Amino acid sequence: MKKLMTTAAVLLGFGGAAQAQDEVRLQLQWVTQAQFAGYYVALENGYYEEEGLDVTILPGGPDIAPPQVLAGGGADVMLNWMPSALAAREKGLPVVNIAQPFVRSGLMLTCWRDTGITGPQDFRGKTIGVWFFGNEYPFLSWMSQEGIPTEGGDDGVTVLKQGFNVDPLLQRQADCISTMTYNEYLQVLDAGVSEDELVTFRYEDQGVATLEDGIYVLEENLEDPAFKDKMVRFVRASMRGWETAIASPEEAAEIVLDYDQTGAQSESHQKNMMGEIAKLVEGSTGALDPDAYQRTVDTLLAGGSDPVISEEPEGAWTSDVTEAALN
């Protein structure tokens, strides 16, 4: 399939092949998987090439923090969850959201039902697995709003620094773990656990969902008209890639598998993941919803004595790029 798609891309982009391509390095939040299908589909189908772009997609990993890569000049654009991006901005790294393909959150806690947990009030005295590297912010904000300490004890929760796997739940090291609807939750089920044995708490349902997988650049770079124009073309091609991926999810998953150099991903898991990812992106134009942005900010500010951010951000997003990309 990849050879066929590459041939089609060459034919589609032939008219601009002789022109110099502007380089763009995209830093992903995690390893190559269907979570990023839109970008791989855009690359494979020649959408970036048609926009005069030479895009390199840089996979992430457990020891890769996209804001640090961006700050160090290792990438031109990154994908990041908004809590991480806003926290980085407040600490002095001026990142700006230029597009928001994901309009819904896939984050949730997955718990053993036999622990007796029926709601957040039952988290006290329990051990909960939480991802770090910027992914801990939504959880810490949620617990702060619930008035639940995160330093352990009978009245608080013990936070287990969770690796990017589901072992703490399967091995009963934790009562609950962080999962995404499109990845780790499916891994738990694949391990032979039935849905009846679990209880889940989606951040969307709890009213503490924050925006995920936005597209960010450094603020100073947007002052360069050439760079800004390059990002307009990048966003336009990327959203076209997402539209194609959602319309043909199985084909999108197969393209992702073609680009997985580790060989660690399975076809069935990637196709299931793509089905869940489509639910989070469907209907998106790439334009950030100001109400969703404000909900994210309000959630992060509502952290009591230890909020994720301490003041309302200024200049943390712009609609200029998506407006130009959509017109």
ChimeraX attribute file (.defattr): number of C-alpha atoms within 10 A of each C-alpha:
attribute: neighborCount
match mode: 1-to-1
recipient: residues
	/A:1	10
	/A:2	16
	/A:3	9
	/A:4	10
	/A:5	15
	/A:6	15
	/A:7	15
	/A:8	15
	/A:9	20
	/A:10	17
	/A:11	12
	/A:12	16
	/A:13	19
	/A:14	14
	/A:15	10
	/A:16	14
	/A:17	14
	/A:18	9
	/A:19	11
	/A:20	10
	/A:21	16
	/A:22	15
	/A:23	13
	/A:24	19
	/A:25	17
	/A:26	24
	/A:27	26
	/A:28	25
	/A:29	22
	/A:30	20
	/A:31	19
	/A:32	24
	/A:33	24
	/A:34	30
	/A:35	23
	/A:36	25
	/A:37	30
	/A:38	27
	/A:39	27
	/A:40	27
	/A:41	27
	/A:42	27
	/A:43	23
	/A:44	26
	/A:45	24
	/A:46	26
	/A:47	24
	/A:48	28
	/A:49	25
	/A:50	21
	/A:51	18
	/A:52	21
	/A:53	22
	/A:54	17
	/A:55	19
	/A:56	14
	/A:57	19
	/A:58	18
	/A:59	18
	/A:60	17
	/A:61	14
	/A:62	13
	/A:63	8
	/A:64	16
	/A:65	19
	/A:66	29
	/A:67	27
	/A:68	13
	/A:69	16
	/A:70	21
	/A:71	15
	/A:72	10
	/A:73	11
	/A:74	16
	/A:75	21
	/A:76	20
	/A:77	27
	/A:78	27
	/A:79	24
	/A:80	25
	/A:81	21
	/A:82	28
	/A:83	24
	/A:84	22
	/A:85	26
	/A:86	26
	/A:87	20
	/A:88	17
	/A:89	21
	/A:90	18
	/A:91	10
	/A:92	9
	/A:93	17
	/A:94	19
	/A:95	27
	/A:96	25
	/A:97	26
	/A:98	28
	/A:99	30
	/A:100	27
	/A:101	24
	/A:102	25
	/A:103	23
	/A:104	20
	/A:105	23
	/A:106	22
	/A:107	24
	/A:108	23
	/A:109	21
	/A:110	25
	/A:111	25
	/A:112	21
	/A:113	16
	/A:114	11
	/A:115	14
	/A:116	12
	/A:117	19
	/A:118	14
	/A:119	11
	/A:120	13
	/A:121	11
	/A:122	14
	/A:123	23
	/A:124	19
	/A:125	17
	/A:126	19
	/A:127	22
	/A:128	26
	/A:129	26
	/A:130	23
	/A:131	20
	/A:132	15
	/A:133	12
	/A:134	18
	/A:135	18
	/A:136	19
	/A:137	23
	/A:138	25
	/A:139	22
	/A:140	21
	/A:141	23
	/A:142	21
	/A:143	20
	/A:144	21
	/A:145	17
	/A:146	13
	/A:147	14
	/A:148	19
	/A:149	18
	/A:150	19
	/A:151	11
	/A:152	16
	/A:153	13
	/A:154	12
	/A:155	16
	/A:156	19
	/A:157	21
	/A:158	21
	/A:159	21
	/A:160	18
	/A:161	14
	/A:162	19
	/A:163	14
	/A:164	15
	/A:165	16
	/A:166	22
	/A:167	16
	/A:168	19
	/A:169	20
	/A:170	16
	/A:171	9
	/A:172	11
	/A:173	14
	/A:174	21
	/A:175	24
	/A:176	30
	/A:177	29
	/A:178	27
	/A:179	27
	/A:180	19
	/A:181	22
	/A:182	24
	/A:183	22
	/A:184	20
	/A:185	20
	/A:186	18
	/A:187	18
	/A:188	20
	/A:189	12
	/A:190	11
	/A:191	11
	/A:192	9
	/A:193	14
	/A:194	10
	/A:195	13
	/A:196	8
	/A:197	10
	/A:198	17
	/A:199	18
	/A:200	21
	/A:201	18
	/A:202	18
	/A:203	19
	/A:204	14
	/A:205	10
	/A:206	12
	/A:207	12
	/A:208	20
	/A:209	23
	/A:210	26
	/A:211	24
	/A:212	24
	/A:213	22
	/A:214	21
	/A:215	27
	/A:216	28
	/A:217	25
	/A:218	21
	/A:219	19
	/A:220	10
	/A:221	14
	/A:222	18
	/A:223	10
	/A:224	11
	/A:225	10
	/A:226	12
	/A:227	15
	/A:228	18
	/A:229	14
	/A:230	20
	/A:231	25
	/A:232	22
	/A:233	22
	/A:234	27
	/A:235	26
	/A:236	25
	/A:237	25
	/A:238	23
	/A:239	25
	/A:240	19
	/A:241	26
	/A:242	27
	/A:243	21
	/A:244	18
	/A:245	27
	/A:246	21
	/A:247	13
	/A:248	14
	/A:249	24
	/A:250	18
	/A:251	19
	/A:252	27
	/A:253	29
	/A:254	21
	/A:255	24
	/A:256	28
	/A:257	24
	/A:258	15
	/A:259	15
	/A:260	15
	/A:261	12
	/A:262	9
	/A:263	9
	/A:264	11
	/A:265	16
	/A:266	12
	/A:267	14
	/A:268	12
	/A:269	18
	/A:270	24
	/A:271	22
	/A:272	17
	/A:273	23
	/A:274	27
	/A:275	19
	/A:276	20
	/A:277	26
	/A:278	23
	/A:279	17
	/A:280	19
	/A:281	22
	/A:282	16
	/A:283	13
	/A:284	17
	/A:285	22
	/A:286	27
	/A:287	22
	/A:288	22
	/A:289	15
	/A:290	11
	/A:291	9
	/A:292	15
	/A:293	17
	/A:294	13
	/A:295	17
	/A:296	21
	/A:297	21
	/A:298	16
	/A:299	23
	/A:300	32
	/A:301	19
	/A:302	17
	/A:303	21
	/A:304	15
	/A:305	9
	/A:306	13
	/A:307	18
	/A:308	24
	/A:309	24
	/A:310	15
	/A:311	12
	/A:312	14
	/A:313	13
	/A:314	9
	/A:315	12
	/A:316	19
	/A:317	21
	/A:318	16
	/A:319	17
	/A:320	13
	/A:321	23
	/A:322	22
	/A:323	16
	/A:324	15
	/A:325	21
	/A:326	14
	/A:327	6
